[in-house]
Amino acid sequence: MTDYTAVITGGSHGIGADLARRLLERGYRVVSVALDDPEFTHDNLVSLPTDLMDPAATAQTAAEIASRFEVTHLIHNAGMIRPNLVEDARPEDLLALTQLHLGAALTLLQSALPAMKARQFGRVVFTSSRAALGVPTRTAYSATKAGIIGMARTWALELARHGITVNVVAPGPVRTDNFWDIIKKDSDQETALAARIPVGRLGEVSDISNALLFFCAPENSFVTGQTLYVCGGASVGTLQL
């Protein structure tokens, strides 16, 4: 086993679960922080079910993690969309997704920072979205996913001298439950969307975890404050989802 402990939010399904499995294969200890437990088990997997939209519950989980583990990697992957047109968008959506996408990350990082600074090593990786560039029906989602990019750049500058890198992966349309909540699985709409993406297909969870693994790697210490769009070329031009 390596001497690395990775906290993955949203680690029970989709991209987070795929990343958890791949880090476990590399000998990491993985702590999944999600609404429910992962659908798989492993000797080095710890699950701490938490509602990350609840600041108090998030703080309690963060304190428990800090008391039990020396965190080296924080991958903030948990996300929710809450789609609606601007006429139907609500301030409550902005508040909820700000806590989920930004506030929870801040709380978890603050609890992990003492150990990272003591070690002079850390990897912080966010899952943002191509929607940060703008997508119809994504008022709260695009605003908070764009906020992730700005916050990560700030953290990268503050933490670089401590050997802690902070980077962002911004996926395009990826075949996950979140995606199928918006577009019906195997529908004509899904097929048409895939055809409009420059590479001619939708993303798979492994496409995203490949990029997350790059930023997690201990040897990649000279890359920080960066946003990598993993979107099949959808960020190059305008893509209407």
KOLDOSE-294551 format. One record per residue (C-alpha): residue number from 1; residue in one letter; chain; y, z, x. Coordinates in Angstrom, 2 decimals. Last residue first. Layout:
<sites>
SITE  i  aa  ch  y  z  x
SITE  NUM  A  A  Y  Z  X
...
</sites>
This chain:
<sites>
SITE  i  aa  ch  y  z  x
SITE  241  L  A  20.67  -25.24  -26.96
SITE  240  Q  A  23.55  -27.54  -26.07
SITE  239  L  A  23.38  -28.32  -22.36
SITE  238  T  A  26.51  -29.26  -20.45
SITE  237  G  A  26.17  -30.21  -16.81
SITE  236  V  A  24.81  -28.65  -13.61
SITE  235  S  A  23.67  -25.45  -15.30
SITE  234  A  A  20.78  -27.21  -17.06
SITE  233  G  A  19.32  -28.38  -13.75
SITE  232  G  A  15.84  -27.00  -14.43
SITE  231  C  A  17.31  -23.59  -15.18
SITE  230  V  A  16.82  -21.22  -12.29
SITE  229  Y  A  20.49  -20.54  -11.59
SITE  228  L  A  20.78  -18.40  -8.47
SITE  227  T  A  23.70  -16.00  -8.39
SITE  226  Q  A  24.66  -14.53  -5.02
SITE  225  G  A  26.28  -11.25  -4.00
SITE  224  T  A  23.82  -10.80  -1.15
SITE  223  V  A  21.69  -12.95  1.14
SITE  222  F  A  21.40  -11.84  4.77
SITE  221  S  A  18.69  -9.21  4.19
SITE  220  N  A  15.95  -11.52  2.98
SITE  219  E  A  13.17  -9.96  5.10
SITE  218  P  A  12.63  -7.13  2.61
SITE  217  A  A  11.77  -9.61  -0.18
SITE  216  C  A  13.23  -8.66  -3.56
SITE  215  F  A  15.64  -11.62  -3.63
SITE  214  F  A  12.81  -14.08  -3.07
SITE  213  L  A  10.57  -12.25  -5.54
SITE  212  L  A  13.20  -12.65  -8.26
SITE  211  A  A  13.21  -16.40  -7.65
SITE  210  N  A  9.44  -16.71  -8.03
SITE  209  S  A  9.66  -14.35  -11.02
SITE  208  I  A  11.83  -16.90  -12.77
SITE  207  D  A  9.57  -19.90  -12.33
SITE  206  S  A  6.57  -17.66  -13.07
SITE  205  V  A  7.97  -16.90  -16.53
SITE  204  E  A  7.87  -20.60  -17.38
SITE  203  G  A  10.92  -22.83  -17.74
SITE  202  L  A  11.20  -25.62  -20.25
SITE  201  R  A  10.53  -29.21  -19.28
SITE  200  G  A  12.12  -32.54  -18.43
SITE  199  V  A  13.64  -31.72  -15.02
SITE  198  P  A  17.10  -32.57  -16.37
SITE  197  I  A  16.72  -30.46  -19.52
SITE  196  R  A  17.31  -32.60  -22.60
SITE  195  A  A  13.59  -33.33  -23.10
SITE  194  A  A  12.78  -29.62  -23.14
SITE  193  L  A  15.30  -29.14  -25.94
SITE  192  A  A  13.69  -31.88  -28.02
SITE  191  T  A  10.24  -30.36  -27.63
SITE  190  E  A  11.49  -26.90  -28.64
SITE  189  Q  A  13.30  -28.34  -31.66
SITE  188  D  A  10.17  -30.26  -32.68
SITE  187  S  A  8.38  -26.91  -32.77
SITE  186  D  A  5.75  -25.61  -30.33
SITE  185  K  A  7.13  -22.06  -30.67
SITE  184  K  A  10.04  -21.73  -33.07
SITE  183  I  A  13.43  -21.48  -31.39
SITE  182  I  A  15.43  -18.26  -31.52
SITE  181  D  A  12.71  -15.57  -31.53
SITE  180  W  A  10.70  -18.03  -29.47
SITE  179  F  A  13.17  -17.64  -26.59
SITE  178  N  A  12.97  -13.85  -26.68
SITE  177  D  A  9.16  -14.09  -26.84
SITE  176  T  A  9.17  -16.11  -23.63
SITE  175  R  A  9.10  -19.82  -22.73
SITE  174  V  A  12.21  -20.01  -20.59
SITE  173  P  A  15.50  -21.74  -21.40
SITE  172  G  A  17.76  -21.33  -18.34
SITE  171  P  A  17.38  -18.39  -16.04
SITE  170  A  A  20.19  -16.71  -14.09
SITE  169  V  A  18.84  -14.76  -11.11
SITE  168  V  A  21.34  -12.32  -9.64
SITE  167  N  A  21.74  -10.60  -6.28
SITE  166  V  A  22.55  -7.21  -4.78
SITE  165  T  A  21.57  -6.38  -1.20
SITE  164  I  A  21.41  -2.83  0.16
SITE  163  G  A  21.50  -2.37  3.95
SITE  162  H  A  24.08  0.40  3.63
SITE  161  R  A  26.93  -1.78  4.88
SITE  160  A  A  26.22  -4.22  2.05
SITE  159  L  A  26.68  -1.59  -0.67
SITE  158  E  A  30.30  -1.99  -1.74
SITE  157  L  A  30.46  -5.78  -1.40
SITE  156  A  A  27.15  -6.36  -3.18
SITE  155  W  A  28.14  -3.88  -5.90
SITE  154  T  A  31.22  -5.95  -6.70
SITE  153  R  A  29.26  -9.21  -6.75
SITE  152  A  A  26.65  -7.60  -9.00
SITE  151  M  A  29.30  -6.42  -11.44
SITE  150  G  A  30.79  -9.89  -11.74
SITE  149  I  A  27.42  -11.52  -12.33
SITE  148  I  A  26.32  -8.88  -14.83
SITE  147  G  A  29.52  -9.41  -16.78
SITE  146  A  A  28.48  -13.01  -17.38
SITE  145  K  A  25.32  -11.66  -19.02
SITE  144  T  A  27.52  -9.33  -21.05
SITE  143  A  A  29.79  -12.06  -22.37
SITE  142  S  A  26.98  -14.57  -22.85
SITE  141  Y  A  24.97  -12.14  -24.97
SITE  140  A  A  27.82  -10.78  -27.05
SITE  139  T  A  29.21  -14.19  -28.06
SITE  138  R  A  25.93  -16.14  -27.87
SITE  137  T  A  25.94  -18.37  -30.99
SITE  136  P  A  26.95  -21.48  -28.98
SITE  135  V  A  26.20  -21.30  -25.24
SITE  134  G  A  28.61  -20.50  -22.42
SITE  133  L  A  28.34  -20.34  -18.62
SITE  132  A  A  26.80  -16.86  -18.86
SITE  131  A  A  24.20  -18.59  -21.05
SITE  130  R  A  22.46  -19.66  -17.83
SITE  129  S  A  21.25  -16.09  -17.92
SITE  128  S  A  21.35  -12.77  -16.05
SITE  127  T  A  18.26  -11.16  -14.55
SITE  126  F  A  19.57  -8.71  -12.00
SITE  125  V  A  18.28  -7.82  -8.55
SITE  124  V  A  18.99  -4.74  -6.46
SITE  123  R  A  17.16  -4.50  -3.12
SITE  122  G  A  17.62  -1.47  -0.94
SITE  121  F  A  17.61  -0.31  2.64
SITE  120  Q  A  19.57  2.14  4.73
SITE  119  R  A  16.82  4.69  4.04
SITE  118  A  A  19.30  7.42  3.22
SITE  117  K  A  21.42  4.89  1.35
SITE  116  M  A  18.47  3.78  -0.77
SITE  115  A  A  17.44  7.36  -1.51
SITE  114  P  A  20.96  8.38  -2.55
SITE  113  L  A  21.41  5.14  -4.53
SITE  112  A  A  18.49  5.48  -6.94
SITE  111  S  A  20.21  7.66  -9.56
SITE  110  Q  A  23.40  5.59  -9.41
SITE  109  L  A  21.35  2.40  -9.74
SITE  108  L  A  19.62  3.54  -12.91
SITE  107  T  A  22.86  4.59  -14.58
SITE  106  L  A  24.67  1.39  -13.62
SITE  105  A  A  21.81  -0.81  -14.78
SITE  104  A  A  21.70  0.97  -18.13
SITE  103  G  A  25.43  0.44  -18.59
SITE  102  L  A  25.38  -3.28  -17.83
SITE  101  H  A  22.78  -5.25  -19.79
SITE  100  L  A  21.68  -2.63  -22.31
SITE  99  Q  A  24.94  -0.69  -22.65
SITE  98  T  A  27.03  -3.86  -22.80
SITE  97  L  A  24.48  -5.30  -25.22
SITE  96  A  A  25.03  -2.47  -27.69
SITE  95  L  A  28.82  -2.41  -27.36
SITE  94  L  A  29.15  -6.18  -27.73
SITE  93  D  A  26.87  -6.20  -30.76
SITE  92  E  A  28.86  -3.36  -32.33
SITE  91  P  A  32.03  -5.43  -31.92
SITE  90  R  A  30.47  -7.86  -34.38
SITE  89  A  A  29.81  -11.60  -34.30
SITE  88  D  A  29.57  -13.22  -37.74
SITE  87  E  A  32.54  -15.59  -37.50
SITE  86  V  A  31.70  -16.17  -33.83
SITE  85  L  A  28.32  -17.61  -34.73
SITE  84  N  A  25.32  -15.35  -34.29
SITE  83  P  A  22.61  -14.54  -31.76
SITE  82  R  A  21.56  -10.96  -30.92
SITE  81  I  A  20.18  -11.89  -27.44
SITE  80  M  A  18.36  -8.94  -25.88
SITE  79  G  A  17.66  -8.15  -22.24
SITE  78  A  A  15.66  -6.08  -19.80
SITE  77  N  A  15.49  -7.56  -16.28
SITE  76  H  A  17.24  -5.02  -14.12
SITE  75  I  A  15.21  -5.14  -10.92
SITE  74  L  A  15.80  -2.03  -8.82
SITE  73  H  A  14.00  -1.95  -5.48
SITE  72  T  A  13.71  0.84  -2.91
SITE  71  V  A  13.26  3.82  -5.22
SITE  70  E  A  12.10  7.05  -3.60
SITE  69  F  A  10.08  8.42  -6.49
SITE  68  R  A  9.50  11.52  -8.60
SITE  67  S  A  12.89  13.20  -8.96
SITE  66  A  A  14.80  9.91  -8.94
SITE  65  I  A  12.52  8.48  -11.61
SITE  64  E  A  12.96  11.55  -13.82
SITE  63  A  A  16.75  11.39  -13.45
SITE  62  A  A  16.80  7.73  -14.42
SITE  61  T  A  14.59  8.45  -17.43
SITE  60  Q  A  16.96  11.15  -18.66
SITE  59  A  A  20.00  8.95  -18.06
SITE  58  T  A  18.43  6.12  -20.05
SITE  57  A  A  17.59  8.45  -22.94
SITE  56  A  A  21.20  9.69  -22.98
SITE  55  P  A  22.65  6.17  -22.81
SITE  54  D  A  20.47  4.86  -25.66
SITE  53  M  A  20.41  1.06  -25.48
SITE  52  L  A  17.86  1.45  -22.68
SITE  51  D  A  15.32  2.78  -25.17
SITE  50  T  A  12.73  4.19  -22.79
SITE  49  P  A  8.98  3.99  -22.22
SITE  48  L  A  8.24  5.24  -18.69
SITE  47  S  A  5.26  3.27  -17.35
SITE  46  V  A  3.86  3.87  -13.86
SITE  45  L  A  1.85  1.17  -12.10
SITE  44  N  A  0.19  1.90  -8.75
SITE  43  D  A  -3.31  2.48  -10.12
SITE  42  H  A  -2.93  -0.54  -12.38
SITE  41  T  A  -2.83  -1.08  -16.12
SITE  40  F  A  -2.11  -4.04  -18.36
SITE  39  E  A  -0.38  -4.55  -21.71
SITE  38  P  A  2.75  -2.92  -20.37
SITE  37  D  A  3.94  0.20  -22.20
SITE  36  D  A  6.74  0.09  -24.76
SITE  35  L  A  10.52  0.07  -25.00
SITE  34  A  A  10.84  -0.68  -21.31
SITE  33  V  A  11.09  1.02  -17.94
SITE  32  S  A  8.21  -0.11  -15.73
SITE  31  V  A  7.81  1.75  -12.44
SITE  30  V  A  6.01  -0.33  -9.82
SITE  29  R  A  4.43  0.89  -6.57
SITE  28  Y  A  4.30  -2.09  -4.25
SITE  27  G  A  1.14  -3.36  -2.59
SITE  26  R  A  1.81  -7.09  -2.74
SITE  25  E  A  -0.47  -7.49  -5.76
SITE  24  L  A  1.60  -4.80  -7.46
SITE  23  L  A  4.69  -6.91  -6.81
SITE  22  R  A  3.04  -9.87  -8.50
SITE  21  R  A  1.90  -7.88  -11.51
SITE  20  A  A  5.35  -6.36  -11.99
SITE  19  L  A  7.03  -9.77  -11.70
SITE  18  D  A  4.82  -11.16  -14.45
SITE  17  A  A  5.49  -8.13  -16.62
SITE  16  G  A  9.24  -8.45  -16.15
SITE  15  I  A  9.26  -12.17  -16.93
SITE  14  G  A  7.38  -11.75  -20.19
SITE  13  H  A  6.38  -8.27  -21.29
SITE  12  S  A  6.15  -4.63  -20.19
SITE  11  G  A  8.58  -4.65  -17.28
SITE  10  G  A  11.74  -4.82  -19.37
SITE  9  T  A  13.40  -2.78  -16.68
SITE  8  I  A  11.62  -2.99  -13.34
SITE  7  V  A  11.80  -0.09  -10.89
SITE  6  A  A  10.27  -1.07  -7.57
SITE  5  T  A  8.83  1.42  -5.11
SITE  4  Y  A  8.22  0.24  -1.56
SITE  3  D  A  6.23  1.87  1.24
SITE  2  T  A  3.53  -0.77  1.19
SITE  1  M  A  0.00  0.00  0.00
</sites>
